[in-house]
């Protein structure tokens, strides 16, 4: 019996070490989201990062091989978290597009679902304000880490919007539809980028659940109306040719 107890101790000890290591990494990533977002990469000192995380300064090098490694881990965490939010809707869209079973009406419905999901995250999620600071910094002054944001998060969403737009308006020009996809996404982004202006000008509380739902409906309505008008214009043009 004593031998069994002794044999169990190393396993328990290793398990505790793994848990503490995971907790330390998580605290550093959470601190990194705020510090890098507030001060940028250059302005974020390792000392401040460690203080915010409540860990030893040496932990940054031990777990991430330095500040750059921590920043990369922070960006990856943001991209994966945001992607997970959109995954159920996006996966179904990708599946149906691959199977070639998307009608104009189906494309319209799927685009509405995807835009609604994006609004719910960008406008209504408590994570969005923290994540947006870093994403916006990368948009304005991209580093090597921007590749993570684009490949893990933005590329699949934009590709889905691009293809759905093409189906809705009957346009097979890839570049033109890609640009239209960004215009459609532009219906959503101001509500995060210009949040303070929107809240003050529209007299909002600050994106309550009800306000987020209202914004969601308006974004979908305006985006679909613009695409419906383009589709009708193309149909009318084809009849006169």
N, C-alpha and C positions, 0 to 999 in steps of 0.2 A: 504493500500500500504506500509506504513512504516513497518508493521509487516512482510510483505513478504521480504523486504530488510534485516531486522534483522535476519530473519530465514535463509537467504542465506549466511550470513557472516560466521557462524561456518563451513558450508560445504566448502566454499572457503578457509578458514583458514586451515582446516584439509587437503585439497587437496595440499596446498602449503607446509605443513609440510611433507606430504608423499613424495612429489617431492624432497624436500631438503634432506630428509633421504636417498632416493634412490640415489641421486647424491653423497652424502657423502660416502655411501657404495661403489659406483662405483669407486670413486676416490681412496679409500683405497685399493680396489682390484687391480686397475691398478698400483698403487704405489707398492703394494705387489709383483706383477709379476716381476717388475724390481729389487726391493731391495732383495727379497728372492733369485732371480736368480743370482744376482751379489754376494751376501754375504752368502748365505745359511741361514738356519733357525737360527742357533746360532748367526751368525754374524749380523743379522738384528735386530737392536734395535727398540723398539716401538717409540722412539723419532724420529729416522730417517724415519720410515714409515709414521709417522704423518706429518713430514716436507715435504716429497716428495708429499704427498697427499694434502698438504695445508689445513689441518684440525687440530682441537684441539686434543691433546694427549689423552684426555679422551674418544674421539670418538671410539677408538679401543676397549676399554672395553665395551662401551655402545652398539655398533652395533655387535661386534663379541665375546664378553666375554673374550677378551685378544688376545695376539699374536697367540696362537695356533689356536684359532677359525678363525682368519684372514687367517692364512696359509691354513687351511682346505678349506676355501671359495675360496682362490686363486687357489688351485689345482682343486677344483670342477669346477671352471669357465674355466680353461684351458681344462679339459677333455670334458666338455659339448660343448665348442666352436669347438674343433677339431672333435668331434663326429658329430656335426651338418653338418660339411663340407662333411663328407663321407656318411651321412644319406641317400640321394636319391639312390646312387648306392648300398650301403650296404643293404638297406631295400628290394630292388628288388631281390638281390641275396638271401637273407634269405627267401623271399616269394617263390621263385622258388625252392630252396633247400627243403623247407618244403613240397612243392607240389610234389616233386620227378620228376620234369620235366626237368632235366638238363642232356643233352647229353655231350659227350666229347668236341664237337665243341662249344657248348654253355658255358661250363665251361671255355674253353680257352678264349672266348670272354669276359666273365664276369670278369675273373681274370685280363685281360688286362685293362678293364675299372676301376677296383678297384685300380690296381697299378698306373694307370694314375692319378686317383684322389688323391692318397696318395702322389705321387711325386709333384703334383701341390701345395699341402698344405705344405709338409715338405721342399720342395726346393723353391717354388715360392711365398708362402704366406708371407706377411710382419709380420704376427704374429709369424711365426715359430721360428725366432731367440730368441725372448723373452720367448716363451713357452718352447723351447728345454732346456734352462739352468736348469729349475726346474725339468723337466722330467728326464734329465740326472743325476742330483743330486739324485733323488729318485731311479734311477736304480742302482747307485753305492752305495748309503747308504740309503736304504729304511726306511721310517718312516711309521707310521700307515696310513698316507695319501696316500701311494702308492696303497692301496686297491681301492681307488677312481679312480686312473688312470687306473688300471687294469680292474675293473668291469665296469666302465662307457665307456671306450674307447678301450683298447687293446684286451680284451677278444673276443668281437664280431668280430672284424676285423680278428684276428688270427684264430678264428673258421671258418670263411668264407673261408679264404685262405687255411686252412687245408683241408676242405671238397672239394674245387675246385681242389686242387692238387691231392687228392685221386681219384677223378673222371677222371682227365686228364691222370693219369699214371696207372689207374686200380689197385690201392693199397688200401686195406681195413684196413691195420694196423694203428690204431689211433695214437700211439706214434710216429711211423716213419713219418707219414704225418704231425704230429705236429712239429717235428723237421725240416722237409722240409719246412714248412710254415715260420719258422724263417729264414731259409736259403734264401728263396725267398724275405722276407722282408729285408734281408741283402743287397740286390741289391740297396735298396733305402737309408738306414740309413747313410752310409758313406758320402753322399752328404750334410748332415746336421752336423753330428758329426765331420767330417774332412773338413768342408767347406773351411777354409783358405788354407789348403794344396791343395785341389782340384782346387780352383781358381788360385792359383799361378802356380801349375804344368801344368794345362791345358791352362793357359793363358786366363782365362775368365774375364769378366767385374765384375762379382759378382752376377750371377744368374739373368740376364736380362730375359725378356719375351721369347726372342728367345733361350737363353741358357737353360732355364727351359724346353722349348718344345723339344730341342735336347736331354736333359737328360731323359726326359719322354719317348721318342721313344727308346732310347738305353736301358733303364731299362726294358721296356716291351719286346723288342726284345731278350735280353739276358736271361731274366727269362723264357720266353716261349720256347726259343731254348733249354735251359737246361731240361725243363720238356718234350719237344718233344723227346729229345734224350733218356731220361729215359723210356718213353712210348715205343719207338721203341726197346730199349734193352730188356724190359720185353716181348714184342711180339716175338722177335727173340728167347729168352730163352724158351718161352712156346712151340715154334715150334720144338725145338730140344729135348724136354723132352718126 
